[in-house]
């Protein structure tokens, strides 16, 4: 398997699609929010990136684990690991090359290492105990549980709202009390490539992309989800675009406040993504970094040369 990872706005999907076209590969998404249907603009699915023209002919690159569940549900790492393994074994059985592509570091690491995970039920008593605590207080509790568990799960990348932090605490508490895993999925060997984008270039791309998404109808997308009957708190749970745009739509913030806060949050998110990937290197993963500024075809050639070695 080939893995392509990188922070938001680094061009991962475009590179993965062009690589898949060259090697007859299929892409497995590693994005914790692109699993949700009708959450397209805010999650940056960019489905057009999977449609290429090769030698003048249109080519649709197969992709997996996008649009697989309904908004309002709480997709989790345990489900992702199983869904990934099902997609991976299906692709390999057909003689195709799986290409794992995304920016959710926890999901990537979980499947590459074969984390031993258990399904974690909700704990109403614990939730009642944590209700009303600030995100900062919840983060402190989570950090202590992670220390006791020796856990690398639940980096702040994935707990940017109180609801998500409470769920992370719930999982870490369960794992502390139930250390025996209920399911084992094998680690997956992979050559890993990371897209290294210079900080200022990343910031410019994030701001440009945020403006474009708002112009493309991100606010209308959130309104449509709310009109379906999805509670505002469920959309806020998903963080980033859905958190801040929902707060704007329901009247909690002005447009300018929403834009400013969301822009800052996405910049911080990208920084935390890179912190996670650097942490993966410290935990033994070999990541071959590629300059984001290179032309796509040059990146593909570099990957192919590295694979040949």
C-alpha positions in Angstrom: 0.0 0.0 0.0 1.0 3.6 -0.6 0.1 6.3 1.9 -0.1 10.0 1.1 -0.6 12.3 4.0 -0.3 16.0 4.7 -2.0 19.0 6.3 -5.2 20.6 4.9 -4.8 22.4 1.6 -1.6 20.7 0.7 -2.9 19.0 -2.5 -3.0 15.4 -1.2 -6.1 14.3 -3.2 -4.9 15.6 -6.5 -1.6 13.8 -6.1 -3.2 10.6 -5.0 -5.6 10.6 -8.0 -2.8 11.2 -10.5 -0.7 8.5 -8.9 -3.7 6.1 -9.0 -4.1 6.7 -12.7 -0.5 5.8 -13.3 -0.4 2.6 -11.2 -4.0 1.3 -11.5 -4.7 2.2 -7.9 -7.8 2.9 -5.8 -7.9 5.5 -3.1 -9.0 4.9 0.5 -9.9 8.2 2.2 -8.4 8.8 5.6 -10.6 11.8 6.5 -12.8 11.7 9.6 -15.5 14.0 8.2 -15.6 13.1 4.5 -17.5 9.9 5.5 -20.7 12.0 5.9 -23.1 12.3 3.0 -24.2 15.8 1.9 -21.3 17.4 3.9 -19.4 18.2 0.8 -18.1 21.7 0.7 -17.2 22.0 4.3 -15.3 18.8 4.3 -13.5 19.6 1.1 -14.3 16.4 -0.7 -13.4 17.9 -4.1 -14.8 14.9 -5.9 -13.8 16.5 -9.2 -10.2 15.6 -8.3 -11.0 12.0 -8.9 -12.0 12.7 -12.5 -9.0 12.9 -14.7 -8.2 13.1 -18.4 -5.6 10.5 -19.4 -4.4 10.7 -23.0 -7.5 12.7 -23.9 -9.9 10.2 -22.4 -11.9 10.7 -19.1 -10.8 8.4 -16.3 -12.7 8.1 -13.0 -10.4 7.1 -10.1 -12.2 4.7 -7.7 -12.4 5.9 -4.1 -13.6 4.4 -0.8 -14.8 5.6 2.6 -16.4 8.8 1.3 -20.2 9.3 1.7 -20.7 6.2 3.8 -22.9 7.4 6.6 -25.5 10.0 7.4 -24.9 13.5 9.0 -25.8 13.6 12.6 -24.3 10.2 13.4 -21.0 9.9 15.3 -18.6 7.9 13.1 -15.6 6.7 15.1 -12.1 5.2 14.9 -13.4 1.7 15.6 -15.8 1.8 12.7 -13.1 3.4 10.4 -10.6 0.7 11.1 -13.1 -2.0 10.1 -14.3 -0.1 7.1 -10.7 0.5 6.0 -9.8 -3.2 6.3 -12.9 -4.2 4.3 -12.0 -1.8 1.5 -8.3 -2.7 1.6 -8.9 -6.4 1.3 -11.4 -5.9 -1.5 -8.9 -3.8 -3.5 -6.1 -6.2 -3.0 -8.3 -9.2 -3.9 -8.9 -7.6 -7.3 -5.2 -7.1 -7.9 -5.3 -3.3 -7.5 -3.0 -1.1 -5.5 -4.6 0.6 -2.4 -3.6 4.2 -1.9 -4.4 5.6 1.6 -4.9 9.4 1.4 -5.9 11.9 4.0 -5.1 14.2 6.9 -6.6 12.5 9.9 -3.4 11.3 11.5 -5.1 9.1 14.1 -7.0 7.2 11.4 -3.9 6.7 9.4 -1.8 5.6 12.3 -4.5 3.2 13.6 -4.7 1.3 10.4 -0.9 1.2 9.6 -0.1 0.0 13.1 -3.2 -2.2 13.5 -4.4 -0.6 16.8 -6.3 -3.1 19.0 -9.6 -1.4 19.5 -12.9 -2.1 21.3 -16.3 -0.6 20.6 -16.8 1.9 23.4 -20.4 2.4 24.6 -21.6 5.7 25.9 -21.2 6.3 29.7 -24.2 8.5 30.8 -22.8 8.9 34.3 -19.4 10.1 33.1 -21.1 12.5 30.6 -23.2 14.0 33.3 -20.1 14.5 35.4 -18.3 16.2 32.6 -21.2 18.4 31.4 -20.5 22.1 31.8 -16.8 21.8 31.9 -14.8 24.0 29.6 -12.8 22.6 26.6 -9.6 23.6 28.5 -10.7 21.6 31.6 -11.7 18.6 29.4 -8.4 18.7 27.7 -6.5 18.5 31.0 -8.6 15.5 32.0 -8.0 13.8 28.6 -4.2 14.4 28.9 -4.1 12.8 32.3 -6.0 9.8 31.0 -3.7 9.5 28.0 -0.7 9.6 30.3 -2.2 6.8 32.4 -3.1 4.7 29.3 0.2 5.4 27.5 -2.1 6.4 24.7 -1.2 8.3 21.5 -4.9 8.6 20.6 -7.0 11.8 20.7 -4.5 14.5 19.7 -6.2 17.9 20.0 -6.6 17.7 16.2 -9.7 15.6 16.8 -11.0 17.2 20.0 -11.7 20.8 19.0 -15.1 20.9 20.6 -16.3 20.0 24.1 -18.5 17.2 22.7 -15.6 15.6 21.0 -13.4 16.0 24.0 -16.0 14.3 26.2 -16.2 11.4 23.7 -12.4 11.1 23.8 -12.5 11.0 27.6 -15.2 8.4 27.5 -13.0 6.2 25.2 -9.8 6.6 27.2 -11.7 5.9 30.4 -13.2 2.7 28.9 -9.8 1.6 27.7 -8.3 2.2 31.1 -11.0 0.0 32.7 -11.1 -2.6 29.9 -7.5 -3.1 28.8 -8.2 -6.4 26.9 -9.0 -5.7 23.2 -12.0 -7.3 21.6 -10.8 -7.1 18.1 -7.4 -7.4 16.4 -6.8 -6.1 12.8 -3.2 -6.6 11.5 -0.9 -3.7 10.8 -0.7 -2.8 7.1 2.8 -2.4 5.5 3.0 0.8 3.5 5.4 3.2 1.9 4.5 6.6 3.3 4.8 10.0 1.5 4.1 13.3 3.2 3.3 16.6 1.4 5.5 19.3 2.9 4.0 22.7 2.3 5.8 25.9 3.5 4.0 27.6 6.3 3.2 30.9 4.6 2.1 29.1 1.4 -0.1 26.9 3.5 -1.7 29.9 5.2 -2.4 31.6 1.9 -4.0 28.5 0.4 -6.1 28.0 3.5 -7.4 31.6 3.4 -8.0 31.4 -0.4 -9.8 28.1 -0.1 -12.0 29.3 2.8 -13.2 32.2 0.7 -13.9 30.0 -2.3 -15.9 27.5 -0.2 -18.0 30.3 1.2 -18.7 31.6 -2.3 -19.5 28.0 -3.5 -22.3 27.7 -1.0 -20.9 26.4 2.3 -23.5 28.4 4.3 -26.3 27.1 2.2 -25.0 23.5 2.7 -25.2 24.0 6.5 -28.7 25.6 6.2 -29.8 22.5 4.2 -28.5 20.1 6.9 -30.3 22.1 9.6 -33.5 22.1 7.5 -33.2 18.3 7.4 -33.7 18.3 11.1 -30.1 17.7 12.1 -29.6 19.5 15.5 -27.2 22.4 15.5 -25.2 20.8 18.3 -24.6 17.8 16.1 -23.1 19.9 13.3 -21.1 21.9 15.8 -19.7 18.5 17.0 -18.0 18.1 13.7 -15.8 21.1 14.3 -14.1 23.6 12.0 -16.4 24.7 9.1 -19.5 23.1 10.5 -19.0 24.5 14.0 -18.4 28.1 13.0 -20.8 28.3 10.1 -23.6 26.7 12.2 -23.0 29.3 14.9 -23.3 32.0 12.3 -26.5 30.6 10.8 -28.2 30.3 14.2 -27.3 33.9 15.0 -24.5 33.4 17.6 -21.9 35.3 15.6 -21.7 37.8 12.7 -20.3 36.8 9.3 -17.1 38.7 9.9 -16.6 37.0 13.3 -17.4 33.6 11.8 -14.8 34.1 9.0 -12.1 35.4 11.3 -12.6 32.6 13.9 -12.8 29.9 11.3 -9.7 31.1 9.5 -7.7 31.0 12.7 -9.1 27.6 13.6 -8.2 26.0 10.3 -4.6 27.4 10.5 -4.3 25.9 14.0 -5.8 22.7 12.7 -3.2 22.4 10.0 -0.4 23.1 12.5 -1.7 20.3 14.7 -1.9 18.0 11.8 1.8 18.5 11.1 2.6 18.0 14.8 0.8 14.6 14.6 2.8 13.6 11.5 6.1 14.6 13.1 5.0 12.6 16.1 4.5 9.6 13.8 8.1 9.8 12.7 9.2 9.8 16.4 7.0 6.7 16.9 8.9 4.8 14.1 7.2 5.7 10.9 9.4 6.6 7.9 7.7 9.4 6.0 9.2 10.5 2.6 8.5 14.2 2.4 7.7 15.8 -1.0 7.7 19.5 -1.6 4.2 20.7 -2.2 5.4 23.3 -4.7 6.6 20.7 -7.2 4.4 20.1 -10.2 2.0 17.1 -9.8 3.7 15.0 -12.4 7.1 15.6 -10.8 5.7 14.4 -7.4 4.3 11.3 -9.1 7.7 10.5 -10.6 9.4 10.9 -7.3 7.0 8.5 -5.7 7.4 5.9 -8.5 11.2 6.1 -8.2 11.0 5.7 -4.4 8.7 2.6 -4.8 11.1 1.1 -7.3 13.9 1.2 -4.7 
